[in-house]
Amino acid sequence: MGSEGPSSVTVHITGFKKFHGVAENPTEKIVSNLESFMEKRGLPKGLILGSCTVLETAGQGGLGPLYDVFESAIVDKEYGLSDQTQVILLHFGVNSGTTRFALENQAVNEATFRCPDELGWKPQRAPIVSSDGSISNTRKTTLPVDEVNKSLQQMGFDVAPSDDAGRFVCNYVYYQSLRFAEQRGIKSLFVHFPLFTTIREEVQMNFVASLLEVLASLKYAQ
């Protein structure tokens, strides 16, 4: 796919800490170990790992570190080596009830938490961004989810696109990220992961490495 794509793709990745009902969040371990894993494996050509951040599993109260990630992404966008630099916000979260990876197409402007987040907040039918209007408002990723999904399936991974990221913290973070990405001309994608007891850690790490490879190879409209 090479020469028609951007000269570089910078990816900023987030995962989450443990939360109610999930004592070990696989995305915390994945994101914490990703830099050293990719150093050994080798980064895909043209891909830069901008940052790896583990977030508190919280909505409003956890926004500070998320905004720090956003700001890092903007620095990359504005001060990239060329206007061919593509910046992607890549968010990982766990779905303890799933048996496969899920690429989320969209997020909804609704926070309805089934249990309090890790800072004690439990909104019900609340808009994530009031100025966006109704809680039924959605924001969609501009990345080609079906194309990415097909490539990962061809690599042997059990993965599917999804239109429902829930209404908990994963959806909350994704909505904020999609809104920010749209304003700043960058990309955002959320990926749900199963537990390590469902798909072992080694396979999940290889999935992330393959996902980065696919993202580096995409043709991006400039």
N, C-alpha and C positions, 0 to 999 in steps of 0.2 A: 504493500500500500504506500510505502516510502515517501517519495519525493513530493507528492501532492499534499502531504500532511504538514502539520506545524513543525518548526525546527526543534521544538522541545515541548514536552507536556510536564507541568509541575503539579504534583498531587499532594494535597493536604488531607491527612486521614485522622478520623476520630473513632474511638470506641467508647464503651461505658464500663463503669465499675459495677459491682454487684448491686442487687436491689431486692425488694421483697419477693420471696419465692425463688430467687435464683442466687444461690450462695456463691457460685463461681460463674462469672460472665465470661464466655470464651473470647469476646471481643476485647476485653481488657488485656488478656494474655497475648492475643494476636497482635494488637497494636503495640504493646510494650516490647515484643520480641521482633517486630517486623524489620527494623533497620538492620539488626545483626543478621537476620535470616537472609535479607536481600543482598547484604554485603558478600555473604558466602555464595549465594546463588548467582549473583550478578544482575544488575538492573537492566531492564529492556532498553534497547537503544533509543536515545532521545527522551527518556523519562527521568525526571528529578523527583526524589522523595522530599518534599518541602518540609513537612512536619508530621509527627505522630503524637497525638494527644489523647489521653484517657479522660473522659468527662465524668463528672458526678451524674448519677442517674436522676436528674432533676430538671424541672421545667424552668420557670421564671428565675428561681434562685441559682440556677446553674449556668446562666447566660454569659457571665463574665469571661470564662475560659473559651467559650464558643466564639464570642466576639473577637478574642485575641487571635484565634485561628483565622477568622474572616480578615482581620487586618493584615496578617502575614500573607494571605492570598492576594490581597490588593497590592501590597508591596511588590510581589512577584509579577503581577499583571502590569503595573505601571513602570517598573524598572527592569523588566525582562530584557534579555540581550537583543531581542528583535520583536517586531509586532507580530511575529509568527508564534509567540509563546502562548500556549493554551494552559489555563489554570483550572483545575478540577478540585472541588470539595467532595471528599469521599467519606461517607459516614457508615459505620458498622454498628449493628445492634443485634441482640439475640431474640429469637422467638422460640421459647422452650417447647412449644407444641408442634414445631415443624420437623420434617425429616429431610428437607432439602434447602438449598440456598435460594433466596428470593431477591430479585432486582426490582426495587420499588419505582413505579412510574410516576407517582404523585404523592402529595400530602394534602391534607384537608385542614382548613382553618378552625379546627375544633379541638379543644382540650377537654376530654372526659376521662379522668384517670380512675381506673378500677380500684386502685389502692393509692394511698399517699405516696408521693415520690420520696426520695431519700432525704429531702429537707422538709418533709411534712406537708407538702402542698397537694390538695386533692380537688382540682377544679371539676365542675360538672357543666357540660354544654357551654363552655366559655370560649369566645373567639381568641385565637392565639394572637392575632393582630387586629385590634378593634377597627382600625381605619380601613381594613380590607373588607369590612362588611360582614355578611352572613357567615355562620359557622359551616355552611355548605360550600363555601368558596374553595376551589382547589387550585393548586399550582403544580405544574408538570415539569419534569426534567426535560432539558433540551438534548440530552444524550440519546443516541439511538439504542434504546433498551433491547429491542428485539434482535438487532444485529449483534450486540454484545452477548446477549443470551445464547444465540445460535452458535457463536464462536466458542463459548465456554462449554456448551453441550458437545460440540465436536471434539473438544479436548477431554471429554469423558466425565464431566461434572454433572451432578443432579441439581439442576438449577432451572428456575422458571420466572417469568415476569409476574409482577403482582400490582394490583391497583388499590390495595388496602394495607397501609402501613400501621393500622390500628388508630387509637386516639390517645395513646400514652406518650411517654417521653420521646420515643423514636420518631413518631409523627410530628411531635412538637419541634424537635430539633430540625427535622427535614423541612418543615414548612418555613422556619426561620431561614434556613440555608438557601432554599429555592428562591425565596424573596430577595435575599441579599445577592445571590448569583445573577438573577435577572437584572437587578439595578446596576451591577458592575460588569456585565458582559463576560461572566465566567460560567462554569458548569457545576452542577451538583448532582450527586447520586447517593441514594441510601440502599444498603444491602443488609438483608436479614440473614442471620446465621443460626443453624441449629446448635444444640448443646454438644460438647465433646463426646458425651456418652452415645450420641446418635451418629455423628460423623467425627472420626478421631482427629486430634489436633494436627497431625502431619498433613492429612488431606486438606484440612481447612487452610493451613499455611500455603500449601501449593495452589489452592484455589485463588487466594489473594494474589500470589505471584502471577498466576495466569491472567487474572483480571487486569492487573497493571500492564501486562504485555498487550492485552487486547486494547486497552485505552490508549496506549502509546502508538498503536498501529492505525487507529481510526483516522479518517480524513475529516478535518474540521473546516467548516466554512469560516473564513476570516472577515 
